[in-house]
């Protein structure tokens, strides 16, 4: 795959104007004013240079929230007969949550569909559909449009379905419980999906987006470390966090310094304190954090410690970027990281540059 780092945007824009076929399959253009992405050979009227951005693969276009052009149809693959019809169905129902059983009902063999789509796009049909759905949602949020229903963000089609999944995640029947003998867990709805909060009566121990892949193991480690079970309840730290998140997502204030659990190694705690010191609307690289800790060669260790942070947003690891300015891995999803950084920049702009 040809990487976009091998050439600049001006060169790609010239190729777009010339409808240069040499970039076919290696570069795509997203038009920011329409939310559409195209092949560079698209016959449509060419946008202005300032209204485009370029991508090296289809998944990046979908993750960024762009919809495929209906003229050049970048997702179509005429060399295989099943791709066109399936992409047409996706076009007709862009927010549908596709399952393999849906493919079976349409008369397709799921394994064949997986193989064909992975060979053409590097993604399965279900992954393409999911990336497109999440990318569209992120785009709407970035434009401050309608908030997505929390349970739909979580991938559940009903509130009861989400609650049942939450109960299974926590591993205990929901009941109110107070005291030092247990840890309380509840979810907090946000515009970019529900977050799971776990706390005792005094301190917050975990705050994560509910679809983080490692969440189950994080909770297990927390229970083992604390020696206390987790039950469905809401203690004062969770109430405080819920109110703080409401103000944060409304663009009214940054998140406060709250009492949190004493977890991690000494080095990890140093990194987390450095995260907490990154101002709202600003970013740092892993190398800058390592240098600030007096360990300039510990960039990889900083990255590992960053990934072990269990207090998303409160310890803002989304403000850490790559040395080249790119958005690097984020457990909550790169689309969320992009949304959060844009949200915080808008907050600073509205306050006239005052954090």
ZIPE-V784811 format. One record per run of one state. SS is the DSSP state (H for helix, E for strand, L for the rest). FROM is the first residue (numbers start at 1). TO is the last residue. Records with the same first field share a line. If there is no record, write none. Layout:
BEGIN
SS->FROM-TO  FROM-TO
END
This chain:
BEGIN
L->1-3  7-8  19-20  24-27  32-35  40-48  56-57  64-66  69-80  93-99  106-109  122-124  143-149  154-158  171-181  189-194  200-203  210-214  227-228  233-235  250-259  261-265  277-283  293-298  308-310  312-316  322-333  351-355
H->4-6  9-18  21-23  49-51  58-63  81-92  100-105  110-121  125-142  150-153  159-170  215-226  236-249  266-276  286-292  299-307  317-319  334-350
E->28-31  36-39  52-55  67-68  182-188  195-199  204-209  229-232  260-260  284-285  311-311  320-321
END
